[in-house]
Amino acid sequence: MQEAANYQRLALTGVHPSSRLFPYAKCATNACISFCNLCEEGGDPKHSDEAITFGYEALRIFPEQAEEIPIAFAALGWSYRLRYSLSGDDKDFKHAIGFLEQASDASKNRPIPWAKHGMPDLYRNFTCAYGQKFRRDRERADLDRAIELGQICVDSSPLISHKAAYLSYLGELLLYRYELSGNQEDLIKSTAAAETALEQSFNTGYQRPAILVRYARTLRRLFDAMAEPKHIERAITYVTEALEKYSNVSFAHKTPYLSELAAAYQARFKKFGARRDLLTALDTYEIASTNLSAAVKDRIEAAVAGGMLAYTTGCVWAAAKGYCVAVALLPRLAWVGMNTRDRQKKVTFASGALACNAAAASIEINNLQHAIELLEHGRSMIWRSTVTSKNNDTSRRKGPSPFLVGKPYRR
């Protein structure tokens, strides 16, 4: 995949836009799609940024009535959707939905070859965008919209190899709705979708690890509901198989996979009380939180989950370590380039709760000085975010005061 993306980038150097417009625009579109595939597989945010650059370059060259316009819109929407999944910036979500809608509108009433296989993937990106928004904002309307679009995606896909991935993600969305409502029908549908997806997937496909992990999560929920050991054993087996593909490489999605494996061991410990499962879960959460190639939010979630598990089971030293890792990652969660609303929401919610929990764990191990430092760190982050949001709020700026205009400055 990396080699294909590099060749696409190299092809652009051999075609000049001033002399050969269409070949150059097609090369830019292909480069955008290649880097989207690369980002989807590896989770590197740099690849989504490159995809966006090439997508805009393609749109700049193509005329409005070109048959390739829907493809360029769809590729650019895909690029922004991938960056939204990594950054959580609401601006990226709006751009993703906007470009995907333009791709849908541009392909209507046009007998273009792309529509047959491209429209299902377009609906997949719609589904993923709304699903990711639900995971961040927990709004039921976003989840219902994602499930509706996901079903359209599955029904319209002509390829079994692609339908497996679509079914798997639809099953995950149904599982989210089951966790919200407790409706057993959603759990049954989620299990059926996950089983069918696994049967239709290929052992060598890069989507198979994601399909395995999603099915494992469904099996873990079945184990919670029915307490049958076979479900949790299969969940652990499937996540382990997914992780084996990336055992010797740095991989952004490895942290969510490790967190799911730790959650499976945690569920088995909760039912049967084997201390070996507890220790394995704590170690796996720690490994997940230290994966440098993963998204910061995934590392924080793993550290917090490990800290909570350790604290509730009396392993206060492990709890203190997990919470401290999460607090140390907070400045990277809400980076300066993010818009004010998102930074305020992330920092205010995360800093206070995490700093307090980390301080409580430090007090448990009699490290009072460190507890004070953690609380001060959380307070300073909230304060900096508040000051930044006030400084960046241009709506309050109404020009200079009439009482100061024309008056000399006095010391």
N, C-alpha and C positions, 0 to 999 in steps of 0.2 A: 504493500500500500504506500509506504514511504517512497519507494522507488518510482511508482507511478506518478505521485504528486510532484516529485523532483523533475521528471520528464515533462510534465505539463508546464511547469514553471520555465524549463529550458526552452520549450517550444515557443513561448512568447518572445524570446529574444531573437528568434529567426523570422518573425513576421512583424512588419511595421504597420501601425494602424493607419498611417497616411496613405499607404499604397494598396493595402489589402485589408479593407475594413472587416468583411465578414469572416475570413479565416482568423483574424486576430480576435474578434469577439467570441468566436466559437472556442478558440483556445483558452480564453479567459473564463468562459463558462465551464469548460471541462476542468480547468484548474480549481475553480471554486468547488465543484462537486468532489474532486479528488481530496481536497483538504477537508471537506465536510466528512467524507468517509474516514479520513485519517483521525479527525477529532472524535468522531463517534466511537471508533475502536479504541483509541488511546487516551482520550480525555484531556489532551493538552490544549489549554486556552489559546496558545499562540497559533494553532492551526485554525481555530475559528476566526481569529483576527485576519489571517491571510485569506481565508475563504471570503470574508466580507469584502476585502480589498479587491479581489479578483471579480466578485459579483458586481460591484459598482462599476468596475472597468468595462465589463460586458454590457451593462445597461447603457453606459455612456456611448457605446459604439453602435449597438443595434438600433435600427429605425423602429418606430412605434408599431408598424404593421408587420414586422418580421415574424416568421413562424417560431423562431427561437425565443421570443420575448417571454412566453409563459415559463419556459425552462429557466431562464435567467432569474425571473421573479421567484420561482420556487426554490432555486438554489440559494438565493440571497435570504429568503425567509428561513430556510434550513440553517444557514450560517448563524443568523441571529438567535434562532431557537437553541442551538448548541451553546452559544455564548451565554444565553440566559440561564441554561441549566448549570453552568459553571460559576457565573457571577451573581445571579439573582437580581440583577438590575432591572427594574420595571420598564425602563426605556427599551431594553433589548426585547422584552416580551411584546411591547407595542409594535416595534419594528417588525418582529417575526410575524405576528398576526396580520399586519398591514401588507407585507410583501406576499404572504401566502394567499390572502384574499385577492390581491391583484393578479396573482398567477391563476387562481380559479376563474376570475372574471375574464381574463385574457384568453383562456382556453375554451370558453363557451362559444358554441356555434362555429367552431373552427375544426375542420376535419384534419387534424394534425396527428402524426403517428405517436407522438409523445403521450397523448391523453390516455391511451389504453393502459399503459403501465405506469405512467407518471401520476395520474390522479390518485390511485391508492396510496402512493408514497406521500402525496400532498396531504391527504387526510391523516396519514400517520404523523406528520409533523404538526398538524393542527392538534391531534390527540395528545402528543407528547408535550406540546406547549401548555395546554390547559391542565394536563396532569401535573406538570412541574409547578405550575402556578398554585394548584391545590396543595401540593406538598409544602409550599412556602407560606401560603395565606390561610389554609384550612377552610376555604369557602366551599360549601356543598354545591353551589351552582356551578363552580368550575369543574368539580368532579363529575357531576351529571352531564355537563357539556362534553367532557373528555370521553365518557363512556359512550355517549351517543355518536360522536365522531369515530370512535374506535370501532364500533359495530359496522358503520358504513365502510370503514377501511377494510375490515375483514371480508365483508360481503362483496366488495368490488374488486378484490385482488384476484387476478387470473393465475398467479404463480403459487404453487404449494410451498416452495422454499421461502417465499416472502410472507406467506400467510402464517407460517409458524411463529415468526417474530411478532406479527400483528396480534395474533391470538394470545401470545404470552403476555404482552403488555395490557391487553384488554382484561385478562385474568387478574393482573396486578391491580388494576383500577377497581375491579369488582371487589377485590379483597379489601381495598381501602374503604369502600362503601360499607362492607360488612363490619369493619372495625368501628365505623361511625354509628351505624344503625343497629347492629346485632342481628340483621335479617339473615336467617340461615339460607335462604334462597340464593343470596349473593355469594355465600361461601360455596354452595354446591356448584353454581355456575363458574366461579373462579377455579375450582378444582378441575372441572371438566375442561375448561379452556387450557389450563396449564398442562394437563395430561395429553390433550390433543396436540398442543404445540410441541411438546417433547417428542411425541411419536413422529411428527412431520419434520423435525429438524435434522440436519446432517451433522455427523460427528465432527467434521472438519470445518464447519461454518463458524465465522467469528461471532455470530449471534448466539451460538449454543451456550456459552457460559452464562450469558444474561438469562436465557430461558431456564437453565438449570437453577440459578439462584432464585428466580421468581417462583419457580415451582417449590423450591425448598421453603420459601417463606409461607406459601400456602399450606404446605405440610406441617409447618410449625404451628400454624393457627388451628389446623385439624387436631394436632396433638393436644393443644390447650383445651379444645372443646371436647375431645373424646378420650384423651389419656391413653391412646394405644401406642405402645413403644415402637411399633414398626414405622409409624409416621415420622417420628423424630430421628430414627436411625436412617431412613431414606433421605431426610433433609440434610443430615450431616454428610452423607455419602455424596449427594449431588453438589453441595457447596465445595466439598473437597475436590471433586472432579473439575469443577470450574476453576478453582485456584491452581490446579496442577499445570494448566496451560501457561500461567504467568509466574511460575515458581522462580525463574531465574532472570526476570526482567522487571523494570520499574513500570508500574501500570497504575493509572489514576483510579480505575474502578476497583482496584484490589482492596481498598479500604472499605467500601460498602460490602464487598463480598466477605471480607474478614469479620465485619460487624455482624453480618447475618450468621456466620458460623459461630461466633461467640454467643449470639442470641439463642441459637439452637442448644448449645451446651448449657446455657443459663436456664432454658426451659426444662431441660432434663434434670438439672440440679434441683429446680423448684419442685418437681414431681417426686423425685426419688431420693434426693438429699445426698448424693455421692459427692464427697469433697473433691475428688479428682475432676469432676465436671466443673465445679466452681473455679478451681485453679486454672483449668484450661480456658474457661471463659474469660477470666481476668487477664491472663497472658495474651489471649487473642485480641481483646480490646486494646491492650497496650501496644501491640504490634500494629494494629490498624491506625492508631492515633499518631504513630511516628513515621508513616509512609509519606515521604517528602513530595512525591509526585501527585498526591491526591489533592482534591479540592479542600480548602480550609474548613468549610462547613462540615464535610464528612469526617475530617479528623477531630473536630470539636465534638461532634455527635458521638463518635467512638469513645473519646476520652470521658465525656460526661456519663455515658452508659456504663463504662467500667467503674467510674467513681461512685455512681449510685449503687451499683451492685456490691462493690466492696464495702461501702458504708453501711448498707442494710444487713450485711452478713458479718459485721464486726471486724473486717480487715481495714482498720482505719489508716494504716500506713499506705496501703494501695489506693485507698480513697483519696488521701491527700495528694498522692502523686498524680492520679488521674485528673483531679480538679485543677491542679497547678498547671498541667499541660494545656488544659482547655483555656484557662485564664491567659496563659502566655500567647496563645494563638489569637486572642480577641482583636488586637490591633490590626491583624491581617484580614479579619472577617469583614470589617467595614473600612475599606481603603478610601483614601482621600478622593480618588476620581469618581466614586459613586455619588449619585444624586443625593441631595440633602435628606429627602424623605426616607429613602432606604437606609442611609447611614443612621439616622435617628432611631428608626424602628429596630434595626439590628443591635445597635450599641445599648440602647436603653433597656431592651428586653434581656439581652444576654449578659451584659456586664454586671448588673446588680445581682441577678440570681446566681450566676457562676461565682462571683467574688464572695458572696455570702456563704455559699456551700463550701467553697475552697477554704475560707477562713474557719468555718465550723470544723472541717476535717483537721485543719492544723491545730485548732484548740484541743481536739481530742488527743492528739499526740504531744500536747504540752509545748508546742512551738508557737508561743504567743506573739513573738516578734514577727514571724512570717505571716501570721494571721492579720496583723495590723497592716503589713505591707500589701497583702492581697486586697484588703478592703480599700486601701488608699489607691491602689492601681485601678480598681473598678470605679471608684468615685472620680478619679481624674479623667478616665475615658468618657464617662457620662458628661462631665463638665466641659471637656474639649468639644464633644459633639454638639452640646447645646450652644456653646459660643460660636462654633463654626456655622451652625444652622442660622443663628441670628445675623451673623455677618453676611451670609449668602442670600438672605431673604430680601430680594429686591422689591417685593410688593410694599414694604414699609417705607421705601425711599421716595419721598415726594418732593425732592429738591431742597435747596438750602432754606433755612428759616428766614422769613421776611425781616425779622428783627436784626439779623446779622448781615444782610446784604448791604454792601457799600460802607460798612463800618470798619475802621482800621483795627488791626489786631493789637491788643495791649497786653503787656506782661503784668 
